[in-house]
Each structure stands twice: as C-alpha cells, then as structure tokens.
Amino acid sequence: MPRPGSKAFADIYSQQLGTRTYRLVHGEDVVPTVAPTSFGFRHLGRVLHCERQGRFDQANLTSDTSSDFPPFVSGVAKDLWDHLHEPLSAVLSIAARIKLATALLTGMGPSNMRTDPGGILIEMLPPRLRDHMPDRYIGACNG
C-alpha cells in the first residue's frame, strides 16, 4: 500500500493498531514508495518484505511500526540512473520480456507463470510494476 497519511495520523494509528497491522512489500514494488515522506506521508503497521520472486517469511517481520521502507527517492533515482547509464540493458530487458511473452504464448514458458493474455501483458511491464501485481504477492505467500 502507499503511505496513507500524515505523521500525526500514523502516530495515532500506531498507538491503537500498529502492532496488529502488517504491510507486505514484494520485491521492488513501486506502490509502497508513494506518496513521498518528504511530502509528509507515513506508512502504517509492521513491514514484511521479500525479494523479487521470493517468499514472505514471518521471521523477517519487523516490530517497528514507524518504518519508512521502502524509500521513494532511492527507488526512483535508481530507475532513472539505470535508464540513463545503462540504456543497452534496458533494451536487452525489453527483448528478454518479449522473448518470455512469446514463450508463454507458445506454451513453452516457465510452468509457474500465467499464460493467459493478462499474464503475458504483465510480463511486459517494468519490474517495479510487475512486483506490484497480485499474483506476485500471492506467490510470495504460498510456500
């Protein structure tokens, strides 16, 4: 989820529900990075993060209800840096996604990936948007 409110809202929320609220973050999902903390927005609850295509593990659940993870600026800055300084890798990444989509269309893709049109379109998205898709979160919860 994005940062939903001000520091005052987050403080009140944390006092009443903070330790009973869980915020899952899969990979480098872009949505939890917005709205920026610099605009006064804060996250709620305890955060549980897993790496891209990893699994959520309750042992990694933080007890801190004031975590600002993931940060907005470093994620956007990394995307911009990669785009400007590694344009060839961006082209290769797009080519790899097209190859994967073609494999899924022909039934020769990985067995754990969706082969319906929606699933194939998801594979064409940039990684930080793919990480936000519900099937990625569901897959990270199933073990």
N, C-alpha and C positions, 0 to 999 in steps of 0.2 A: 504494500500500500504506500501511497505517497505520504509525506509529512502532512498531517491533517490540521494542525492548529498552532497557536502561539505558545510561548513558553509558559505563560500563566495557565492556559488550558491544559498543557501537558503536565504541569505540576499537580493540578487538581486531579486530573485523570489518574496519574501515577499513584497518588495517595490512596485512591479508592479502588482502582482496578489494575494498576500497573504490573504487579507480580502475577496476576492471573491472565494477562493478555500476552499472546505470542505473536510475533511478527516474523514471518518466514521470508527469506531472501534467497532466491535461486540464482546462482552464478553471478552475472553482472547485470541483472535485471535493471532496466533504466527507470522504471516507475518509482521504486523506493528512493531514488536520488532527487526527486522533485517534491515539493517546491523547496528551493534552496534555504538552508539555515540562515544565510545572510539576509534573507527577507523576513526572518522572524519565525519561520515554521519549525516545528519539532516533531520527532517521531514519538510513538506511544508504545508501552509494553516492553517485553523482553525479546531480544532478537535471536533468531536461529538461522544461521547461514550455511549453505552448502556450495561447493564448487559446481561449475557448469557440468551437467550430466552426472553429478554426484548424488549422494543420498543425505537427507536430513538425519542427524544423529543427536538425540536428546542430550548426550554428554557435552555437546557444544553450545547448549542453551545458556545465554548469559543471564546473570542475576541482575545486571544493571538495567534499570528502566529508563535511563536517560541517554542511552546510546544514540549517537548521531550517524551510525553506519547504515548505508553506505554514503560517503560524501558526494555532493553534487559536482563540485568544481573539478576534482581529480578525475572523475569518470568522463566528464565532457572534455576536459583537457587531454586525456589520453586518446579519446576518439579523434579529436582534432589533430593531435600530434601524429598519430598513426596515418591519418588521411594525407597530411601534408608531407610527411617524411618517408612514408613507405607506400607510394602510390601503386607500385608493382604488386605488393602483397594484397592491396585492395582489389586489383584486377584479378589476381590469382584466386582470391577468396570468392569473388563472384563466379569465376569459372568453375571452382570446386562445387559451389552451390548448384550451379546449372547441371553439372555432371551428376550430382546426387539426385536432383529432381528428375533427371532423365532416367536414372537407375530405378527410382521409385515408380515412375510411370510404367516402366517395362517389367516391374516386379522383381528386379534384381538388386534392390536396395537392402539395407540392414533390416532384419526382421523386427526390430523393436521400434521402427519408425512408421508413422502413418503413411498410407499410400493413396488416401482419398485426395481430391483436389485441394481441400483446405490444408491438409497436412503438407502437401507438396508446396503450396504457396508459403506456408510458414517457413519452410527451409530456405526460401529466397530472401527472407528478412535479414537485416543486420543482426549479429549475435546478441546484442543487448536487448533487442526487441524479441528475438526468439526465446531468450531466457525468461521473458515475462509470460509466455503462453501457458495456459492452464495445464496442458499435457506435460509440460516440463516440471511443474510443481507436483502434479500427481505422480509422475515417475520418480521424483525425488523422495516422495513419501512412501512408496511401495518398495519393499526390500526383499 
